[in-house]
Amino acid sequence: MKKLLHYSQEVFRENLSVLMISDITGEIIATRSMCLARKGEKADWSKSKNRNWIIIMDFLGHKYNEMDFFKRYNADIVVAFVALATHKDHIAQGIASKVMKATLLFCKELGLSPVCIKGEVTSKYSQKIYEKFGFETIHTLLYDEYKVDGEIEFKNTGENKSTKCYVKQL
């Protein structure tokens, strides 16, 4: 959870993220961090200390022109889902689904018309949640197929083998 908080610090400052906090311990159980993405703006991930995250986001930045969320939905602003995480002590309890459901309800209250959501997802568990809630996959970056100068860029990725880009209009 500390890595998530570090990477999402700027996003949390927008006050659009959803947190589930334990009534008993006061600890964060789960989070759905998000922000607003505006047409023509480019996110700056260069401050992240996670080299793989920077590489993924730089690659996807080039793909954004092809995916063009704004043109797809004729919108100037879209909701960008940044991270969905559940504390390790609370995994496999349906909490991430509850947070996703609450976040989608919250998105409807933002006053956007249309409400369009985009998200890039690396975890296979988060990918399942996006699909459960009807998000459409518009791009998949398979790590073993992404090469720079003929070398596979992502090695030792563990169980996560891809980043998927999802969209949904509410």
Phi, psi and omega in degrees: 000330180297320178299316180301314181297321179296311183289335186257009185307312180295321180296317181298331180295340179284350179060036177246001184274156180248128178240142170251123185241136180293130174292335184275308186260342184078004180277155174287126179266319182205159179213149170232101180270142182206165177209177176262134175252130182251142179307129178091345178275148177236129179290145178250105181263003187297340180279349179294144178269357181266103183303317180298321179298316179299316180297314180300311184291324175296316178299311182294330176303324177288328180282340182303325178298320178290320183282331179027076180302321185292316178292319181306320184248008182049054183230150175265341180225136173232155175275127179255113174280123185261312182208145173233121184216146175237137178303142185304331180283353185235016180289150177066033177241007180082008184291318180299323177295321178295320179293319179297316179299315179296323180293318179297320176296318178298319180301325179294338182268001184283348178083015178273146176216112358282163174269109181242137183235139173230152177200144175251130190230127179260326184283134178295333178289317177293324177301319178298322180293315178303314182294323177301326182264016170080021175286145179264132175279123179247350175199142174232125175258106177276123186299323182283354177257351183269112183239144173236124184054039176080359180251138175298126186284321184255117178237155177054052182272002180067221183280346180271117187248358183200164166245130177248141176257125183242154173221156176201140173247131179267000000 
